[in-house]
Amino acid sequence: MDKSQNPTANEMALNSLRQDVLSLAFMPGTKLKVEHLQQAYGLSSSPIREALNRLTEEGLVRADERKGFRVATVSAEDLQDITSMRLLIDLPTLAQAMNVGDDAWEAEVIASFHLLEKIESRLPEGPVVLDAEWSALHRNFHRAMMRACPSERMVQTSSSLFDQAERYRHISARYRTVIKRKSEEHKVLMRAVLKRDIATAQQLHQEHVLSTQKNALKALKQWFQDSN
């Protein structure tokens, strides 16, 4: 195997910890002890601490007053703030990507949607977001659309905010009673993006983000009731 394809210890720690936080394997407010994470991931303390610091910068982990770390808590106010920031960042990022994206960018968007659609068609009935592979491909699809934006900071911020919303998508999915497939919704968005129809693509993306907030706010009420 090409050495460049082998993740470093730092990458392994970051990817594993991020996935466990986003999927709620580590619940909001959970104490993250370095020694426990070392055992769980089979890594030394250095990459674990680096991952904790990175996720603190991304808003997924909080530094404890006693120099420890905890998974960031969730709240309706936090979700609303994330949603507001996503709309502020995502809409111009998407517009700039559509203005300058080339053929390679279009091919990446199409390929990422194809992979997402294929796995969704194979999944059993149930909330698709709870499947780790679907969630990873969903993330890649949204990143692909933004990636052509010439501002790296805007792209990175958009990606970080997407991750911060992921935990709320998982909470929402746990309480969902109606099966909701996303393939058609994503296809309509992709087509608008490829047509370079900025107004339509922005409107569809905004509806997509606001729908996430609406469903998650309802689920949060039940989440807090069950936690008490």
C-alpha positions in Angstrom: 0.0 0.0 0.0 1.1 3.5 -0.8 2.5 5.0 2.4 0.6 8.2 1.7 -2.6 6.2 2.2 -1.6 5.1 5.7 -3.0 7.6 8.3 -0.7 8.9 10.9 -1.3 8.3 14.7 -2.6 11.9 14.9 -5.0 11.4 12.0 -6.2 8.1 13.5 -6.8 9.7 16.9 -8.6 12.7 15.4 -10.8 10.7 13.0 -11.7 8.1 15.7 -12.5 10.6 18.4 -14.4 12.9 16.0 -16.6 10.0 14.8 -17.3 8.9 18.3 -18.3 12.4 19.4 -20.5 13.0 16.3 -22.2 9.7 16.5 -23.0 10.2 20.2 -20.9 7.2 21.2 -19.5 9.8 23.6 -22.6 11.6 24.9 -22.7 15.4 25.4 -21.0 16.3 28.7 -19.0 13.1 28.9 -15.6 13.3 30.6 -12.9 12.4 28.1 -10.0 10.9 29.9 -6.7 10.5 28.0 -5.9 7.2 29.6 -9.3 5.7 28.7 -9.0 7.0 25.1 -5.5 5.5 24.8 -6.9 2.1 25.7 -9.9 2.5 23.4 -7.9 3.5 20.3 -4.6 1.7 21.1 -2.6 4.9 20.7 -0.2 6.9 22.9 -1.2 10.0 24.9 0.4 12.5 22.4 -2.0 12.0 19.4 -4.9 11.7 21.8 -4.1 15.1 23.4 -3.6 16.6 19.9 -7.0 15.3 18.8 -8.7 16.7 22.0 -7.1 20.1 21.3 -8.2 20.0 17.7 -11.8 19.1 18.6 -11.8 21.9 21.2 -10.9 24.3 18.4 -13.8 22.9 16.3 -16.3 23.3 19.2 -17.0 19.6 19.6 -15.0 19.3 22.9 -14.7 21.7 25.8 -11.7 22.2 28.0 -12.6 21.5 31.6 -11.7 24.0 34.4 -9.5 21.3 35.9 -7.5 20.9 32.7 -9.5 18.0 31.5 -11.8 17.6 28.5 -15.5 17.0 28.1 -17.7 16.5 25.1 -19.5 19.8 24.3 -23.1 20.0 25.6 -26.1 20.4 23.4 -28.9 22.9 23.6 -31.6 24.6 21.5 -29.6 27.8 21.7 -26.5 26.2 20.5 -28.3 24.5 17.6 -29.9 27.8 16.6 -26.5 29.5 16.7 -25.0 26.8 14.5 -27.8 27.1 12.1 -27.5 30.9 11.8 -23.8 30.6 11.2 -24.2 27.9 8.6 -26.5 30.1 6.6 -24.1 33.0 6.9 -21.2 31.0 5.7 -22.6 28.3 3.5 -24.7 30.4 1.1 -21.8 32.6 -0.1 -19.4 29.7 0.0 -21.7 27.7 -2.3 -22.2 30.7 -4.6 -18.5 31.2 -5.0 -17.9 27.5 -5.6 -20.6 27.5 -8.3 -19.0 30.6 -9.9 -15.5 29.2 -10.3 -15.9 25.4 -10.2 -14.4 23.6 -13.1 -15.1 20.2 -14.8 -13.1 18.3 -12.2 -15.2 19.9 -9.4 -18.4 19.0 -11.2 -17.2 15.4 -11.6 -16.4 15.3 -7.8 -19.9 16.5 -6.9 -21.5 13.9 -9.2 -19.3 11.1 -7.9 -20.0 12.0 -4.3 -23.7 12.0 -4.9 -23.6 8.7 -6.7 -21.8 7.0 -3.8 -24.3 8.5 -1.3 -27.3 7.4 -3.4 -25.9 3.9 -3.8 -25.4 3.2 -0.1 -28.8 4.7 0.8 -30.5 2.3 -1.7 -28.8 -0.6 0.2 -29.7 0.4 3.7 -32.6 -1.2 5.6 -35.6 0.9 6.7 -34.6 3.3 9.4 -32.9 6.7 9.8 -30.0 6.7 7.4 -27.9 9.2 9.4 -27.4 6.5 12.1 -25.3 4.5 9.6 -21.6 5.6 9.9 -20.8 5.0 6.2 -23.8 7.0 5.0 -22.9 9.8 7.4 -19.4 9.9 6.0 -20.6 10.0 2.4 -23.2 12.6 3.3 -20.4 14.8 4.7 -18.3 14.3 1.6 -21.2 15.2 -0.7 -21.8 18.6 1.1 -18.1 19.2 1.2 -17.7 18.5 -2.5 -20.2 21.2 -3.4 -18.4 23.8 -1.3 -14.8 22.8 -2.2 -14.4 24.9 -5.3 -14.8 28.1 -3.3 -11.5 30.0 -3.5 -11.6 30.9 0.2 -10.1 28.0 2.2 -11.2 29.6 5.4 -14.8 29.7 4.3 -14.7 26.1 3.2 -13.1 25.0 6.5 -15.6 27.0 8.5 -18.5 25.5 6.5 -17.1 22.0 7.1 -16.7 22.6 10.9 -20.2 23.9 11.2 -21.5 20.9 9.3 -19.8 18.7 11.9 -21.2 20.7 14.8 -24.7 20.1 13.4 -24.1 16.4 13.0 -24.7 15.5 16.7 -28.1 17.2 16.4 -28.9 15.1 13.3 -28.2 12.0 15.3 -30.4 13.1 18.1 -33.2 13.9 15.7 -32.8 10.5 14.0 -33.1 8.7 17.3 -36.6 10.1 17.8 -37.8 10.0 14.2 -41.0 8.1 13.7 -41.3 8.7 10.0 -38.7 7.3 7.7 -37.0 10.1 5.8 -34.8 9.2 2.8 -32.6 12.0 1.6 -31.6 10.9 -1.9 -34.2 12.9 -3.9 -33.6 16.0 -1.8 -29.9 15.8 -2.5 -30.4 15.1 -6.2 -32.5 18.3 -6.7 -29.8 20.3 -4.9 -27.0 18.7 -7.0 -28.9 19.5 -10.2 -29.3 23.2 -9.3 -25.6 23.3 -8.4 -24.5 21.8 -11.7 -26.8 24.1 -13.6 -25.0 27.0 -11.8 -28.5 28.2 -10.7 -27.2 30.0 -7.6 -30.5 31.4 -6.4 -32.2 28.0 -6.5 -29.2 26.1 -5.0 -29.0 28.6 -2.1 -32.7 28.3 -1.5 -32.6 24.5 -1.5 -29.6 24.5 0.8 -31.2 26.9 3.2 -34.3 24.7 3.3 -32.1 21.7 3.9 -30.3 23.4 6.9 -33.5 24.8 8.4 -35.2 21.4 8.1 -32.4 19.9 10.2 -32.9 22.6 12.8 -36.7 22.1 12.9 -36.5 18.3 13.4 -33.7 18.5 15.9 -35.4 21.1 18.0 -38.4 18.8 18.4 -36.1 15.9 19.2 -34.1 17.9 21.8 -37.3 18.4 23.9 -37.8 14.7 24.1 -34.0 14.1 24.7 -34.0 16.4 27.7 -37.1 14.9 29.1 -35.7 11.4 28.8 -32.4 12.6 30.4 -34.2 13.9 33.5 
